[in-house]
């Protein structure tokens, strides 16, 4: 009887670990979500702990937008993952291609 309970405990524990692993985002996942949602977009996303990320996003979609509007556009591409806590923190830097070229002349 006790062995059966222990086996059930292990089954539940490992099932929960599988669920937790499936909720972890990777930088490349976030990059794809952003790039697939914004026109001619390049996203450079970093983050190694699975919940805290930094993103540099370059797209002509930002032309004529202020800093807050640009960040809102990026957050909109990740809405579900931010709302459900999959992405806990995201630091965003946004640039039009011209702004990026002026900031990084190389």
N, C-alpha and C positions, 0 to 999 in steps of 0.2 A: 504493500500500500504506500509506504513512504517513498519507495523508488518511483512509483507512478506520479506522485506529486512533484518530485524533483524533476523528472523528465518534462512534465507539463510546465514547470517554472522555466526551465531552459528553453523550451519551445517558444514561450511567450517573450522571454527576454531577448532571444535572437530575432524574433519577429519585430520587436520594437526597434532594435538596432538597425534592421534593414529599412524600416520606415524612416528613421532619423537620417540614415545615409542618403536616402532618396530625396530628402528635403534640402540637403546641402547644395548650394550653388557653387559653381566653379567660375573663375574669371572668364573663361572661354564661352560659357553658357550666356553670361551677361553680355559679352561682346556681340554674340550672334543675335540676341534679342534686340539690342540697340541698332546694330547695323541693318537688320532686316526691316526695321520700322522707319528709319530715316533715310532720305534720298542721298545717294552718293556719299555715304557715311563711312568714316574710319573711326573706330573706337579702340582705344588702348585701355584695357582694364587689368588691374592688378588687385590681388588679395589672396592671401594664403590660408586664412582661417575658416573660409567658407561662409562668413556672415558680414565681414567688414571689407569694403572694396573702395578703390579709387578708380575713376573713369575720366579719361580725356577723350572728348568727342568732337570730331571735326566734320562739319557738313554745311553745304550751302543753304540748307533749310533755316539756319540761324540768322541769315542776312536780314537786317532791319529789326531784329528782336533784341530786347534788353536782357540782362543777365538772368533775371528771374524767369522770364518767358522761355529762355533757352533751357534752364534747368527743369522747368515744368514739362517741356517736350521730352527730355530724357526720362524723367520720372514716369511719364505716361507710357513709355515703352516697357516699363518694369512694374506697372501698377499692381498686378496680382502678387508678385513675389515680395513687394514691399509691404503690402497690406497684410499678407499672411505671416510675415516675419521671417520668410526664407532669406531675404536680404535685410539684415539688421541696420547696417549703416553704409551709405554710399556718398563719397566725396566726389563732386563733379566739377570738371573744368571744361568749358565749352569754347569753341572757336569756329569761325567761318574759315574757309580755306585761305583767304587773304590774311586774316588775323593770325592763323597758324604760321603762314609763310613769314610774316613780319616778326613773329615771336621766335621762330626756329629757322633762321636763314640757311641752315645746312641742308 
